[in-house]
Amino acid sequence: MALIATPARRRMVMIVLLLLAVLGGFIRKFAAPASTLHDVGTLLLVLWLPAVGNLIAYLIRRIPRRPQPAPELPRAVFPAGSAFTPHLQARLEAIGALPAQHADCLLLVAGQAFTARLSAPMAQALAAPQPQPIELLRPAAALPRLAPGTAFHLLVGTTAVATGRVEDAAANSLLP
């Protein structure tokens, strides 16, 4: 029959090791300095080392760890040189500093992000008359979540640069 290590048995072993170490300390205290009994006391006193090591390991396991950051996933991008095909129109309102050259962005809706792009660089698109056409990288996945009237945040990287509201979601017929 195999001996199974349980927390209760580990605690019992720890208590026994600590009691033997205390006994070794008493023996060393009262034994003659160069005697065999003094050496046995020293040996028993050394038994506290693995017990304290186990105690320290136990306490370290109890320290809460910071969660690991989510791995950076490769971001899907529009194919280079592909034609702009609008999938929806939305009214946009800038809320932060606008990156001048970026047309690619993320639409954040209720905790889900969809890769999108505007017909012009971000600063120009937000300065132009509203509503603006937006192309979605995966329209089949995004359009069911972007019904007319849906509010969203427009992100460039991890920075929110605008808020928006979907005006119309008609496939391929939204060119200005």
PLY file of the C-alpha trace (Angstrom):
ply
format ascii 1.0
element vertex 176
property float x
property float y
property float z
element edge 175
property int vertex1
property int vertex2
end_header
0.00 0.00 0.00
1.40 3.36 -1.06
1.77 6.19 1.40
-0.11 9.23 0.11
1.13 12.70 1.04
-1.77 14.77 2.29
-1.70 18.27 3.80
-2.44 16.82 7.23
0.48 14.38 7.00
2.79 17.14 5.79
1.80 19.31 8.77
2.43 16.38 11.13
5.90 15.77 9.67
6.66 19.48 9.97
5.62 19.50 13.63
7.74 16.42 14.37
10.80 17.94 12.65
10.42 21.19 14.58
9.99 19.32 17.91
13.13 17.26 17.19
15.02 20.47 16.39
13.90 22.03 19.70
14.96 18.84 21.50
18.35 19.07 19.75
18.72 22.64 21.00
18.06 21.53 24.59
20.53 18.63 24.28
23.24 20.97 22.94
22.58 23.44 25.74
23.07 20.89 28.52
25.62 18.45 26.99
29.38 18.75 27.33
30.88 20.66 24.37
32.98 17.89 22.75
30.76 14.91 23.56
28.80 12.57 21.33
25.59 13.80 22.94
26.48 17.37 21.92
27.00 16.17 18.31
23.62 14.35 18.33
22.01 17.57 19.59
23.64 19.44 16.70
22.33 16.87 14.23
18.80 17.16 15.65
19.05 20.94 15.62
19.78 20.89 11.87
16.37 19.25 11.28
14.73 22.69 11.36
16.24 23.56 7.96
13.91 21.48 5.74
10.94 22.40 7.95
11.62 26.12 7.57
12.24 25.64 3.84
8.83 23.98 3.52
7.24 26.77 5.54
8.79 29.43 3.29
7.68 27.54 0.16
4.14 27.31 1.57
4.05 31.07 2.30
5.39 31.92 -1.17
2.64 29.81 -2.79
0.07 31.83 -0.82
1.27 35.18 -2.21
-1.18 36.28 -4.91
0.41 36.59 -8.31
-0.28 39.31 -10.82
-2.14 37.94 -13.80
0.01 37.48 -16.85
-0.73 40.01 -19.58
-2.66 38.62 -22.49
-0.38 37.69 -25.34
-0.31 40.19 -28.17
-2.28 38.59 -30.99
-1.29 39.33 -34.55
-3.77 41.88 -35.83
-5.57 41.16 -39.08
-5.05 43.85 -41.69
-6.61 44.76 -44.99
-4.72 43.45 -48.02
-2.32 46.02 -49.43
-3.80 47.93 -52.37
-7.32 46.55 -51.94
-10.20 48.80 -52.98
-12.31 50.47 -50.31
-15.73 48.77 -50.08
-17.98 50.42 -47.50
-20.17 48.18 -45.34
-21.82 50.76 -43.13
-22.16 54.48 -42.50
-21.67 56.00 -39.09
-21.65 59.41 -37.45
-18.27 59.94 -35.78
-17.25 62.40 -33.09
-13.59 62.89 -32.12
-12.77 62.46 -28.42
-8.99 62.58 -28.45
-5.92 63.47 -30.47
-6.25 62.16 -33.98
-3.48 60.28 -35.72
-3.13 61.97 -39.10
-2.12 59.02 -41.28
-4.18 56.14 -39.88
-7.26 54.95 -41.73
-7.20 51.46 -40.15
-8.95 51.23 -36.80
-10.98 49.04 -34.48
-14.68 49.38 -33.76
-15.28 48.45 -30.13
-18.85 47.31 -29.44
-19.83 45.78 -26.07
-16.40 44.26 -25.44
-15.90 43.00 -29.00
-13.53 44.67 -31.44
-13.84 44.56 -35.22
-11.10 45.61 -37.62
-12.26 48.40 -39.90
-10.96 51.25 -42.02
-12.21 54.63 -43.07
-12.26 55.93 -46.63
-9.70 58.64 -45.74
-7.06 59.15 -43.05
-8.60 59.57 -39.59
-8.15 63.34 -39.24
-9.65 64.02 -42.69
-12.55 61.61 -42.18
-13.56 63.20 -38.88
-13.29 66.72 -40.32
-15.43 65.79 -43.36
-19.24 65.97 -43.36
-20.94 63.17 -41.47
-21.90 60.27 -41.75
-18.73 58.51 -42.89
-18.46 55.19 -44.79
-16.62 52.42 -42.94
-15.27 49.17 -44.38
-15.12 46.06 -42.18
-12.43 43.42 -42.56
-14.87 40.62 -41.70
-18.34 42.00 -42.39
-20.08 38.66 -41.85
-18.93 38.64 -38.22
-19.30 42.36 -37.53
-22.54 43.42 -39.25
-24.86 41.40 -36.96
-23.42 43.38 -34.01
-23.57 46.74 -35.82
-27.26 47.32 -36.41
-28.41 50.90 -37.10
-28.36 52.93 -33.90
-25.54 50.91 -32.29
-23.00 53.05 -30.43
-19.30 52.17 -30.63
-15.81 53.47 -29.88
-13.24 53.96 -32.60
-9.73 52.88 -31.56
-6.36 53.28 -33.18
-4.13 50.73 -31.53
-5.30 50.82 -27.90
-6.26 54.50 -27.88
-9.87 55.61 -28.26
-9.97 58.51 -30.73
-13.69 58.81 -31.51
-17.16 57.63 -30.64
-19.73 56.76 -33.23
-23.24 55.59 -33.95
-24.20 53.36 -36.89
-26.53 55.15 -39.31
-26.93 52.58 -42.07
-25.56 49.08 -42.69
-26.21 48.33 -46.36
-23.66 46.17 -48.13
-21.56 47.73 -50.91
-23.90 50.64 -51.70
-22.54 53.36 -49.48
-20.00 55.17 -51.61
-20.31 58.94 -51.06
0 1
1 2
2 3
3 4
4 5
5 6
6 7
7 8
8 9
9 10
10 11
11 12
12 13
13 14
14 15
15 16
16 17
17 18
18 19
19 20
20 21
21 22
22 23
23 24
24 25
25 26
26 27
27 28
28 29
29 30
30 31
31 32
32 33
33 34
34 35
35 36
36 37
37 38
38 39
39 40
40 41
41 42
42 43
43 44
44 45
45 46
46 47
47 48
48 49
49 50
50 51
51 52
52 53
53 54
54 55
55 56
56 57
57 58
58 59
59 60
60 61
61 62
62 63
63 64
64 65
65 66
66 67
67 68
68 69
69 70
70 71
71 72
72 73
73 74
74 75
75 76
76 77
77 78
78 79
79 80
80 81
81 82
82 83
83 84
84 85
85 86
86 87
87 88
88 89
89 90
90 91
91 92
92 93
93 94
94 95
95 96
96 97
97 98
98 99
99 100
100 101
101 102
102 103
103 104
104 105
105 106
106 107
107 108
108 109
109 110
110 111
111 112
112 113
113 114
114 115
115 116
116 117
117 118
118 119
119 120
120 121
121 122
122 123
123 124
124 125
125 126
126 127
127 128
128 129
129 130
130 131
131 132
132 133
133 134
134 135
135 136
136 137
137 138
138 139
139 140
140 141
141 142
142 143
143 144
144 145
145 146
146 147
147 148
148 149
149 150
150 151
151 152
152 153
153 154
154 155
155 156
156 157
157 158
158 159
159 160
160 161
161 162
162 163
163 164
164 165
165 166
166 167
167 168
168 169
169 170
170 171
171 172
172 173
173 174
174 175
